[in-house]
C-alpha cells in the first residue's frame, strides 16, 4: 500500500514538473527594459490625467463673489 501511494505521489509530482506548471517564464533584458518603460509611460499618462481631472472638478465655492455680473 505504501509503495502504491509513494509511486502515485512520484507520478503526480513528475507530471506537475514536466507539464510546464513549474517552469518559469524568463524574459530577456531587452524585454524587461521595454516592459518597465511601457509601465512608466502608462503611469505618467495616468498622473497627467488625474491632475487634469482634479483641476476640472475644482469648482468655485458658493461664497465666492460672482464677478460675472
C-alpha angles and dihedrals in degrees: 000000000000092000092052091049092047091047092049090049092051091048092050093047092048091049091051093048097044099038094068101259093113097040119108126221107239118198127197122247090253092054091046092052092048091050092050091048092051091050093049092049090050091049092051091050091050092050091052092048092048091049091050091048090051093055093043091054093048100105123178119262121256089242092060110108114248106242094178093082 
